[in-house]
Amino acid sequence: MQTTLVDQPSEPVHPLWLRVSHWLNAFAAFIMLFSGWRIYDASPVFPGFVIPPSITLGGWLGGALQWHFAAMWLLFFNGIFYLILNLASGRFLARFFLVSPRAVWRDLVAALTGKLSHGDLRQYNAVQKLAYLVVVIDLMVLVLSGLAIWKSVQFPLLRELMGGYDRARVVHFCAMAVMAAFIVVHVAMVALVPRSLLTMLRGR
């Protein structure tokens, strides 16, 4: 009697917990970015540089602060959840580490010349690894500098480590700029490899 082998479902590229936390982080980051620009305009760090109000969120300073703080808690707790599960599952070490400057340069040149392979979405290239590590550190800097600004009196040591209140605002703005740059590059890469968006939506 002939038996038919049934293909077992393959392991998803991205597990459900990762996809949910990724999209929540993305949502919170966009809210904080656009509302933060409105807050910045109320008291610019760099005189003469103002962000067009049409691309900000909140309508006025009070409204922007409400959006900013609401998204802050989502980003904070969801970010902790994301880091804990990445570390506990071993995914963080397996996917993001063992990256060298030579590998980053090699993959960067390959990407710019259209020769970088995207056949296996389970494997991150060296440029991706570096970008994700940078954005994780950047998010930490954003949170810490944000605390130094928001609770300056309650966290005097943190404020002084940032160089004082005014410099903490500069650090926060620069960290925001790094985040914005990451989002632009990330979206561009997704546009080049649409399958990566599908795997983040359905896991495969």
C-alpha positions in Angstrom: 0.0 0.0 0.0 1.5 3.3 -1.1 1.5 6.1 1.5 1.6 9.8 0.7 4.0 12.0 2.6 2.4 15.2 3.7 4.7 18.2 3.8 5.1 19.5 7.3 4.6 23.3 7.7 8.0 25.0 7.8 9.0 27.2 10.7 7.9 30.8 10.1 10.6 33.3 9.2 9.2 35.6 11.9 7.2 34.2 14.9 3.9 35.8 15.8 5.2 37.5 18.9 7.9 39.2 16.9 5.5 40.4 14.2 3.1 41.8 16.7 5.8 43.6 18.7 7.5 44.9 15.5 4.3 46.6 14.3 3.5 48.0 17.7 7.0 49.4 17.9 6.7 50.9 14.4 3.3 52.5 15.3 4.7 53.9 18.5 7.8 55.2 16.8 5.9 57.0 14.1 3.6 58.6 16.7 6.5 59.8 18.8 8.4 61.0 15.8 5.6 63.2 14.4 4.5 64.5 17.8 8.1 65.1 18.8 8.6 67.3 15.8 5.7 69.5 17.0 7.2 69.6 20.4 10.5 70.6 18.9 8.9 73.5 16.9 7.6 74.9 20.2 11.2 75.5 21.3 13.7 74.7 18.6 17.0 73.2 19.6 18.7 74.7 16.6 17.5 78.3 15.9 16.3 78.8 12.4 15.5 75.1 11.8 11.8 74.5 12.0 9.9 71.4 10.9 6.9 72.1 8.7 3.7 71.9 10.9 2.0 69.9 8.1 4.0 66.8 8.9 3.7 67.1 12.7 1.2 65.5 15.0 -0.8 67.1 17.8 -1.9 70.5 16.4 -0.4 72.4 19.3 2.1 71.8 22.1 -0.3 70.3 24.6 -1.8 68.0 22.1 1.6 66.9 20.8 2.7 66.1 24.4 -0.3 63.9 25.0 0.4 61.9 21.9 4.1 61.7 22.7 3.6 60.4 26.3 0.9 57.9 25.2 3.2 56.5 22.6 6.1 56.6 24.9 4.5 54.0 27.3 3.6 51.7 24.4 7.2 51.9 23.0 8.7 51.4 26.5 6.7 48.3 27.5 6.5 46.8 24.1 10.3 47.4 23.6 11.0 45.6 26.9 8.8 42.7 25.7 10.6 42.6 22.4 14.1 42.6 23.9 13.3 39.9 26.6 11.8 37.5 24.1 14.6 38.1 21.6 17.2 37.4 24.3 15.3 34.5 25.9 14.8 32.7 22.5 18.4 33.2 21.5 17.2 35.0 18.4 19.0 38.3 19.2 22.5 36.6 19.4 21.8 34.3 16.4 20.5 37.0 14.1 22.3 40.2 15.0 25.8 39.4 16.2 29.0 38.1 14.6 29.3 41.1 12.3 32.6 42.6 11.3 33.6 45.9 9.6 34.9 43.9 6.6 31.5 42.1 6.2 29.6 45.3 6.5 31.7 47.0 3.8 31.4 43.9 1.5 27.6 43.7 1.9 27.2 47.5 1.6 29.1 47.5 -1.7 27.1 44.5 -2.9 23.8 46.3 -2.0 24.8 49.5 -3.8 25.7 47.6 -6.9 22.6 45.4 -6.9 24.5 42.2 -6.2 23.3 41.5 -2.7 21.4 38.3 -2.4 18.0 38.3 -0.6 17.2 34.6 -1.3 17.0 33.5 2.4 15.1 36.1 4.5 16.0 34.1 7.7 19.6 35.3 7.3 20.4 38.9 7.8 23.3 40.4 5.9 26.0 42.4 7.7 24.5 45.8 6.9 21.1 44.7 8.3 22.7 43.4 11.5 24.6 46.6 12.0 21.5 48.7 11.3 19.3 46.8 13.7 22.0 46.9 16.4 22.3 50.7 15.9 18.6 51.3 16.1 18.3 49.2 19.3 21.0 51.4 20.9 19.4 54.5 19.4 16.1 53.7 21.0 17.8 53.3 24.4 19.4 56.7 23.9 16.1 58.2 23.0 14.4 56.8 26.2 17.3 57.9 28.5 17.6 61.4 27.0 13.8 61.7 27.0 13.8 60.9 30.7 16.5 63.5 31.3 14.3 66.1 29.6 10.9 65.0 31.0 12.0 64.3 34.6 15.0 66.5 34.8 14.6 67.1 38.6 13.9 63.5 39.5 16.9 62.2 37.5 19.7 64.7 38.1 22.5 62.1 37.5 21.0 61.2 34.2 20.6 64.8 33.3 24.3 65.5 34.1 25.5 62.5 32.2 23.8 64.0 29.2 25.6 67.3 29.8 22.7 69.2 31.3 19.1 69.8 30.3 19.9 71.7 27.1 22.4 69.2 25.8 20.0 66.4 26.7 17.6 68.0 24.2 20.3 68.0 21.6 21.1 64.3 22.3 17.4 63.6 22.0 17.0 65.4 18.7 20.1 63.7 17.2 18.9 60.3 18.3 15.5 61.2 16.7 17.3 62.0 13.5 19.1 58.7 13.5 15.7 57.0 14.0 14.2 58.9 11.1 17.2 58.0 8.9 16.8 54.3 9.8 13.1 54.4 8.9 13.8 55.9 5.5 16.5 53.3 4.7 14.3 50.5 6.1 11.3 51.4 4.0 13.6 51.7 0.9 15.0 48.3 1.5 11.5 46.9 1.9 10.5 48.5 -1.4 13.5 46.7 -3.0 12.6 43.4 -1.5 8.7 43.3 -1.1 8.9 39.7 0.2 10.3 41.0 3.4 7.1 42.9 4.0 5.0 39.8 3.4 7.0 37.8 5.9 6.6 40.4 8.5 2.8 40.3 7.9 2.2 36.6 7.6 5.4 35.1 9.0 6.4 33.3 5.8 
